[in-house]
């Protein structure tokens, strides 16, 4: 070897360690990519395992049950194919419960979004004890649903509830809050009571709005309402879309009417007021009151498909009304 070749090899320790051979092109990059892939799957493996065992497997098991007459106890069950699905399509109780669930979603979701956004605008202002107000308004959202349901049940009890106690002070007779036609309003109150969850998400969106845009609007003479309607709301549209989709999914799956029922436990299904007998109440009744696991599983799968369809329609019809700072379809 010449002096120049020796000095060239000496300047590359990795090559010298391999007997003077240069590393293959692309090998370090490939090894780095493989390590990143292994690290990714290592850190996500708990979630993947939980998703498969606690979501995918139960869903597939429920899908299989939906084709049977299994009742959870008796071994005398049989395969009925699409019999459960044909039955639910011809069941007026199922359609009535689904219609009430849809009406509840259409009513409760906009109210909760409006209430949460109004609270977010309020606590986003530079006022004293702003952190304390944020904490107090968000506190109901962290209360367990069972505790909240029992608290509202006691609050609106016809005989000993505080709501009727206040009415008695003004000479108004006690009302049956937990029966028709007032039960639906109590259910809406439970949704608005937890508007702090929506408030926190809206508050994060408000703080992400550039102040320069508001200052430019004020310089141009725009009113506060015009600024909010033309600048704040369009920039909050992705947040509002997220709250609409998640709120719709949560509202059609609510079990709060069961907690507000005059009776508890399994018998509480039969005591749920007619206006609050939503789709999930019907599913609960089929599962635990009647033991019709196959039919109830078919009800759940129909609800799953309907949620997918409604979510797809929401994304389709709001695609032109949602403003993104970065195009979500843009490829890097």
C-alpha positions in Angstrom: 0.0 0.0 0.0 1.2 3.5 -0.7 1.5 6.2 1.9 -1.7 7.9 0.7 -3.7 4.6 0.9 -2.4 4.0 4.5 -3.4 7.5 5.6 -6.8 7.1 4.0 -7.5 3.9 5.9 -6.2 5.3 9.1 -8.6 8.2 8.9 -11.5 5.8 8.8 -11.4 3.7 12.0 -14.6 1.8 11.1 -13.1 0.7 7.8 -9.8 -0.2 9.5 -11.7 -2.4 11.9 -13.1 -4.3 9.0 -9.8 -4.9 7.4 -9.8 -1.8 5.3 -13.3 -2.5 3.7 -15.7 0.4 3.5 -19.2 -0.1 5.0 -22.0 -1.0 2.6 -24.0 1.9 1.4 -27.2 2.4 3.3 -26.4 -0.1 6.1 -26.3 2.5 9.0 -29.5 4.1 7.8 -31.2 0.7 7.6 -30.1 -0.3 11.1 -31.3 3.0 12.5 -34.7 2.5 10.9 -34.9 -1.0 12.3 -34.1 0.2 15.8 -36.8 2.9 15.5 -39.3 0.3 14.4 -38.4 -2.0 17.3 -38.7 0.9 19.8 -42.1 1.9 18.4 -43.6 -1.6 18.7 -42.0 -2.1 22.1 -43.6 1.1 23.5 -47.0 0.5 21.8 -47.2 -3.2 22.5 -49.2 -2.7 25.8 -51.8 -0.6 24.0 -51.9 -3.0 21.1 -52.3 -6.0 23.4 -55.1 -4.2 25.3 -56.8 -3.1 22.1 -56.8 -6.6 20.8 -57.8 -8.4 24.0 -60.3 -5.8 25.3 -61.8 -4.4 22.1 -61.3 -6.5 19.1 -61.9 -9.9 20.7 -65.1 -8.8 22.6 -66.4 -7.2 19.5 -65.9 -10.3 17.5 -67.4 -12.4 20.3 -70.5 -10.1 20.3 -70.7 -10.4 16.6 -70.8 -14.2 16.9 -73.4 -13.9 19.7 -75.6 -11.8 17.5 -76.2 -14.8 15.3 -77.3 -17.0 18.1 -80.0 -17.3 20.8 -77.5 -17.5 23.7 -78.8 -16.3 27.0 -75.6 -16.3 29.0 -76.5 -19.4 31.1 -78.4 -22.1 29.3 -76.4 -24.4 27.0 -79.5 -24.9 24.9 -78.9 -22.2 22.4 -78.9 -22.3 18.6 -77.6 -20.5 15.6 -80.3 -18.3 14.0 -78.3 -16.4 11.4 -79.8 -13.0 10.7 -82.9 -13.8 12.8 -82.0 -11.3 15.5 -81.3 -8.6 12.9 -84.7 -9.2 11.2 -86.4 -9.1 14.6 -84.9 -5.7 15.6 -85.8 -4.2 12.2 -89.4 -5.1 12.9 -89.4 -4.1 16.6 -91.1 -0.8 17.1 -89.7 -0.5 20.6 -86.2 -0.6 19.1 -87.0 2.2 16.6 -88.6 4.3 19.3 -85.6 4.0 21.6 -83.3 4.8 18.7 -85.3 7.9 17.8 -85.3 9.1 21.4 -81.5 8.6 21.5 -81.1 10.5 18.2 -83.3 13.4 19.5 -81.3 13.4 22.8 -78.0 13.6 20.8 -79.3 16.4 18.6 -80.4 18.4 21.6 -77.7 17.7 24.2 -74.6 18.0 22.0 -75.2 21.6 20.7 -76.2 22.7 24.2 -73.1 21.3 25.8 -70.8 22.8 23.1 -72.4 26.2 23.4 -72.3 26.1 27.2 -68.7 24.9 27.2 -67.6 27.5 24.6 -69.3 30.3 26.6 -67.6 29.2 29.8 -64.3 29.0 27.9 -64.7 32.6 26.6 -65.5 33.7 30.2 -62.5 32.2 31.9 -60.2 33.2 29.0 -60.6 36.8 30.0 -58.0 38.5 32.3 -60.1 38.4 35.5 -59.0 37.8 39.1 -58.9 34.3 40.4 -59.2 33.0 36.9 -57.4 29.7 37.8 -59.9 29.1 40.6 -62.9 29.6 38.4 -61.4 27.2 35.8 -60.9 24.6 38.5 -64.4 25.0 39.9 -66.1 24.9 36.5 -64.1 21.8 35.5 -64.6 20.0 38.7 -68.0 18.4 37.9 -66.4 16.8 34.8 -64.2 14.6 37.0 -67.0 13.4 39.2 -67.7 9.7 38.5 -70.9 9.2 36.5 -72.4 6.9 39.1 -71.8 9.5 41.8 -73.2 12.3 39.6 -76.3 10.2 38.8 -77.1 9.4 42.4 -76.5 13.0 43.4 -79.0 14.3 40.8 -81.4 11.5 41.8 -81.4 12.7 45.3 -81.5 16.4 44.3 -84.6 15.9 42.2 -86.4 13.4 44.4 -90.1 14.2 44.6 -90.3 13.8 48.4 -87.0 14.9 49.8 -85.2 16.6 47.0 -83.7 20.1 47.3 -85.3 21.1 43.9 -88.8 20.7 45.3 -87.8 22.2 48.6 -86.9 25.4 46.7 -90.2 25.3 44.9 -92.1 24.9 48.2 -90.5 28.1 49.5 -92.2 30.0 46.6 -95.5 28.2 47.2 -95.2 25.9 44.1 -96.3 22.3 44.5 -93.7 19.5 44.3 -93.0 18.2 40.8 -92.2 14.6 39.8 -88.8 15.5 38.3 -87.8 11.9 37.7 -91.0 11.0 35.8 -92.5 12.1 32.6 -92.6 14.8 31.3 -89.8 16.4 33.4 -87.3 13.5 33.3 -85.9 14.5 30.0 -85.0 17.9 31.3 -83.2 16.4 34.3 -81.2 14.3 31.9 -80.2 17.4 29.9 -79.2 19.1 33.2 -76.8 16.2 33.9 -75.2 16.8 30.5 -74.8 20.6 31.0 -73.5 20.1 34.5 -70.4 18.4 33.0 -69.8 21.1 30.4 -66.5 21.8 32.0 -65.0 19.0 29.9 -66.0 20.9 26.8 -64.8 24.1 28.3 -61.3 22.9 28.8 -61.0 21.8 25.2 -62.5 25.0 23.9 -60.2 27.0 26.2 -57.2 25.3 24.6 -58.5 26.2 21.2 -59.1 29.8 22.2 -55.6 30.2 23.5 -54.3 29.0 20.2 -56.0 31.8 18.2 -53.4 34.4 17.2 -53.9 37.7 19.0 -52.7 39.6 16.0 -55.9 38.7 14.1 -58.1 40.1 16.9 -56.0 43.3 17.1 -56.2 43.7 13.3 -60.0 43.3 13.5 -60.3 45.9 16.3 -58.2 48.3 14.2 -60.6 47.8 11.3 -63.5 48.7 13.6 -65.0 45.2 13.9 -67.2 44.6 16.9 -66.5 42.0 19.5 -69.3 39.8 18.2 -68.2 40.2 14.6 -64.6 39.3 15.6 -65.8 36.2 17.5 -68.0 35.1 14.6 -65.6 35.8 11.7 -62.3 35.0 13.3 -62.6 32.9 16.5 -65.3 30.5 15.4 -63.6 29.6 12.1 -60.3 29.0 13.8 -62.1 26.9 16.4 -63.9 24.8 13.8 -61.5 21.7 14.2 -62.1 21.8 17.9 -65.9 22.1 17.4 -65.9 19.2 14.9 -64.0 17.0 17.4 -66.5 17.9 20.2 -69.4 17.2 17.9 -68.3 13.8 16.9 -67.2 12.7 20.4 -70.3 14.2 22.0 -72.6 12.4 19.5 -70.9 9.1 20.3 -71.1 9.6 24.0 -74.7 10.8 24.0 -76.1 7.8 22.2 -74.3 5.5 24.6 -75.4 7.2 27.8 -76.6 5.1 30.7 -77.5 8.1 33.0 -81.3 7.4 32.7 -80.7 4.1 34.5 -79.0 5.9 37.4 -81.8 8.5 37.5 -84.5 5.9 37.6 -86.6 5.7 40.8 -85.5 2.1 41.3 -81.9 0.8 41.1 -80.3 -2.4 39.9 -81.7 -4.5 37.2 -85.3 -3.6 38.0 -84.5 0.0 37.3 -84.8 -0.7 33.6 -88.6 -1.1 33.9 -88.9 2.1 35.9 -87.0 4.4 33.5 -89.5 7.1 32.2 -90.6 6.6 28.6 -89.0 9.8 27.5 -85.6 8.6 28.9 -85.9 5.1 27.5 -83.0 5.5 25.1 -81.3 3.0 22.9 -78.8 1.9 25.4 -81.6 1.4 28.0 -83.2 -1.0 25.5 -79.9 -2.8 25.1 -79.4 -3.0 28.9 -82.9 -4.4 29.3 -82.3 -7.1 26.7 -79.0 -8.1 28.3 -79.7 -8.1 32.0 -83.4 -8.0 32.4 -84.4 -10.5 29.7 -81.1 -12.4 29.3 -81.2 -12.1 25.5 -77.5 -11.9 24.8 -77.8 -12.7 21.1 -80.5 -10.0 20.4 -78.7 -7.4 22.6 -75.4 -8.1 20.7 -77.2 -7.5 17.4 -78.5 -4.2 18.8 -75.0 -3.1 19.7 -73.6 -4.0 16.3 -76.4 -2.0 14.6 -75.5 0.9 16.8 -71.8 0.6 16.0 -72.6 0.7 12.2 -74.9 3.6 12.6 -72.3 5.6 14.6 -69.8 4.9 11.8 -72.3 6.1 9.2 -73.2 9.3 11.1 -69.6 10.1 11.8 -68.8 9.7 8.1 -71.6 12.0 7.2 -70.5 14.6 9.7 -67.0 14.7 8.2 -68.4 14.8 4.7 -70.8 17.7 5.2 -68.4 19.7 7.3 -65.3 19.3 5.2 -65.8 22.7 3.6 -66.7 24.5 6.9 -63.7 23.4 8.9 -60.5 25.5 8.8 -57.2 23.9 9.3 -53.9 25.8 9.8 -52.3 22.9 8.0 -54.1 21.0 5.2 -54.9 17.6 6.8 -54.6 15.9 3.4 -51.3 17.5 2.5 -48.5 14.9 2.1 -45.2 15.6 3.7 
